[in-house]
Amino acid sequence: MIQRPEKKPDRPFFSSGPCVKRPGWSINNLPTFTLGRSHRSKVAKDKLKEVITLSKKILRLPNDYKLGIVAGSDTGSIEMAMWSMLGERGVEILGWENFGNDWIKDVSSQLKIKNLKIYQSEYGKLPDFSKINFSNDIIFTWNGTTSGVCVPNADWIKNDREGLVMCDATSAVFAMHMDYSKLDVITWSWQKVLGGEAAHGMIALSPKAIERLKTYQPTWPIPKIYRLAEDKKVLEGIFEGETINTPSMLCVEDCLDGLLWLESIGGLEGAIKRSKKNLEEIKFWIKENKDWINFLAENEETISSTSICLKIVDPIFKKLKKEDQAIKLKIINSILEKENVAYDINSYRTAPAGFRIWGGATVEKVDIELLLPWIKWAYQTNIDV
C-alpha cells in the first residue's frame, strides 16, 4: 500500500481558468478609488489605458500593433475578430481541442464561409501544417487549453502571406515565446497567466489587420459588442481605453496588480521561466510514473507549460468503460479536494480521462512538487475500489 503523503501545497489552486492569483495577492492591495465611477470618466479611462500600455510593454508587442480591451473574455475577442474581418477571402482553420473546434463551428455553421478548409486532429496531436494556403485567412489556437498541446513556434507561418493570421493565444500569452510578427490578430483574457478575473478580453491587431477593417465590411450583421469598425472606419477608441461595454473597474485594478507583479519578477522572461520550471517538475515526475500516467501531448516539443494535461495509461484503468473511468476520476478528484490538496484538476469534459494542472507563472513550483505525490496516492488507493 502506497504511503499517504504528509505535506500539502500551500495554495491548492490549479484550475485552468480562472487561474490562481499571484503569490502574495490580497484584495486589500487593490486601489478602489475608481469603483463607482463611470468607465467613461478620465480617471477610469486612464486605468484602462494603463492596462493596454503595460500589457503591450511587457509582451513587447510591435509598436505599430494596436491593443484594446473588449468584452466576453478570450471567446469574445476571437469571435469579434472573426465576425469583423472574415469573408474577404477563403479561410483555413485548425483545431486540435475543444476551443479550436468551437471556432470551427463558428466559421462553418454561423458565418457559413464557403471557401473553407478545416484541419483537425484528435486530442494529443497537431494537424498537418504543411498544406496550409497562406493566401487565405488562417485561424488557430497557439496553446490548446483543453489538450495541453501547443505549437512549438511560428516558423510554419509565411512572412509573405496574403491573408490574415488570427491566433487565439489565451493560455500562451505571458507564458510562451511568440513571434508576434507572424500574427495579425492575437487574443487573450486576463484570467489565465495573469491570474486575473474573467469576462474581459484583449485583442491585438497588426497594421495588416487594421487595413482589413478599413477596406472590407462583411455582408452579415455584426452585433455591437463585436464591432471593431463601422462603415469601414476603425473604432479607434477601443485602443485608447474606451471600451464598447461597461467593464468592471475592480477587475481592471486586479489586472494591473497582475501586470505589475509580472514586471517585478522580470517581465515576460521571468514569467516564461516560472512556467517552464513548473512543467519540468511534472516531466521529472512523469518519467518515474510512466507505467500509469503520461502527457496527453504525444510529441514532447508540443507539451504545454501552462495547461498541463495528463492521461492515464494504466492498463487496469483503460479496461474500464468510459463511464466507469469518469466515476473513478470523480472520486479521486473529490478526495484531493476534500484533503485541500488540489482544486479543479479534472481533465476537460471533452478530453480523454486524466488530469489537467495549471502551470502558469502564478503557480509556485513547490506547490506542484507537493501536489504530485498526492495524485499518485489518490489514484493508486482508489483504482481497485
Secondary structure, DSSP 8 states (H G I E B T S, - for coil): ---------S--B--SSS----TT--GGGS--TTTTS-TTSHHHHHHHHHHHHHHHHHHT--TT-EEEEEESHHHHHHHHHHHHHTTSS-EEEEESSHHHHHHHHIIIIIS--SSEEEEE--TT-----TT--TTSEEEEESEETTTTEE-S-STTS-TT-SS-EEEE-TTTTTTS---GGG-SEEEEESSSTT---SSEEEEEE-HHHHHHHHH---SS---GGG-SEETTEE-GGGGGT--SS---HHHHHHHHHHHHHHHHTTHHHHHHHHHHHHHHHHHHHHHH-TTTEEES-SSGGGB-SSEEEEEE--HHHHTS-HHHHHHHHHHHHHHHHHTTS-BS-B--TTS-SEEEEE-STTS-HHHHHHHHHHHHHHHHTTTT-
